[in-house]
Amino acid sequence: MCGIFAYQGEKTDVANLIFSGLKSLEYRGYDSWGILVKKNNNAFYLKRQVGKIKEEKLPPIFSTEGFGHTRWATHGGVFEKNTHPHFDSQKQIFVVHNGIIENFNQLKQELIKKGHIFTSETDTEVLPHLAEELRKKTNDRLKIIKEIIKKIQGLNAVIFYFLNDSEFYAFKNSSPIVVGKNHDGIFLASDASALAPYINKVYFLDDGEILVIKEKNLSLFDKNGKPKKINFINLNYKVEDTLGGYKHFMIKEINEQPKVLKTIVDTQEQNLKKAANLIKKSYGSCFIGCGSAYYASLTGTYFFSKIAKRHINAAVASEFSYLADFLKETSLVIPLSQSGETIDVISSIKKAKEKKAKTLALTNVLGSTLYRLADEKLLLLAGPEKCVLSTKSFTAKLAFLYLLAHILNGTFKKGQENLKKAIKEVEKIINEREKIKKLASFLKNKEHIFILGRGVSYPVALESALKIKESSYIHAEGFPAGELKHGVIALIEKETPVIVYNPVDETYEDTLSSAYEVSARGAYVIGISSKNNSVYHQFFQIEDCADATTIPNVVFAQLLGYYMTLARGLDPDKPRNLAKSVTVK
Ligand code: AGP
């Protein structure tokens, strides 16, 4: 899940053009970054650096073509030698790559036997060496690329650059590549948002196609090498890359939630009705997602059972292919994904299509792979989400699933009312952030934090634990309160912090008992409820708005995670070892 960007055209400060492209793609991976631009007489400027992009600008270098990469390490540690672009022994063929070449080791051993010397630990480096080896037989670069596509296995997006010939060759299998062209030149990137500042028409490459850029011209070949017309589509993308006066994208996006939720409540009835008809016609449906999107799916299962009296499964997308044998033509698979590029979700929807099941996607990115693959789609309308931690896209998913359940139950108005109440509670909890800030500094050095909930508050506990883990790096675990006595309570000792979500609903009394059970073991109990109780050492009041209470409850955890991150001096927008869209298995 790296970011790749390339350009050829009239512009002359291409190093800085690529540099800003990489900055807008850095959410895809920020272990290291690299740029290569061609200077005069086949000379080149190559810069590879470990860590996040810090510089404002690169020194101006006269160049009209080049490419770059921002890395999320899969093969080989975070060192300069493993940073892209990689190259052949003559430094004539350069490659940037997003994905995993599953059979790289076998290819590498064959090349080593033929005398190739490798300088990195990456899977990617086999690509320029393969091209160098094939070039011994032919100088037909298209033929060489076709040969390489046949040889490699795995989900990948690759750009080759033949320096002396000033030619780029791009191809992909599942991982995204998008191209755009304007009077200034030709732009290539991992996602459309990186091209939006320059162009408004794009083409998303399909699996197996080969895109060629040479002499500022663009040509496309299908998987059999036949020339193909490029059908550009409009890219109505709002470029919004600024912090808008906030210190971090995380707190900016947390504060945007009331506006996002209001838009969904006020504008989506028709789209939701269409989706509800699809669900009514289906038999054997399943929500799928990864990370937060899976927790939103699980929350959906509770909403649909309680409100619409309808059972819909929820599955972790990376497990779905092992579960999918129940799918039939009457089944409906409902993938949830902010980015629309998460590879496990893309593979799952391809599996569903194999089984002739229908697909209804909930995604936040127009034109994403998931958006283009799904039969029906609901756009989450959360706006660009730059922070790696999903916040507004998570509550947007909950709002859509909550209203969908109410539409199926014929109580849409009631659903709208409860959500409007929930939005008020979100605004209230955001205004009470000083109190959460204090709790954050109290928890900042704790080793373990446990979060409990019952019913629909159980997936809320899971999402809350994830927000705390991926922001503050503290071990946090969410679990169904009823599971306490079956093992987890063994971990509770004096002062162990336990957050208890306890809305006054059918779970209230049982969850209160769980709070007493952990308190009896010395836990420091933090109660989130509309009703205080002496068992809580700290209490945060959130008024009940039926199952929509899940939304302000999650916002509490988002703010807690944010302030714990600041209290520990960490970066809330780019946590270590993570990336915003996971395009590798
Ligand atoms: C959430 O904060 C994480 N960034 C991660 O769990 C995320 O939800 C997951 O990778 C799924 O991403 P998606 O919604 O873009 O598919």
Residues whose N, C-alpha, C, O or C-beta is under 5 A from the ligand:
A	BS01	AGP	C290 G291 S292 A293 L336 S337 Q338 S339 G340 T342 V388 L389 S390 A579 K580 V582
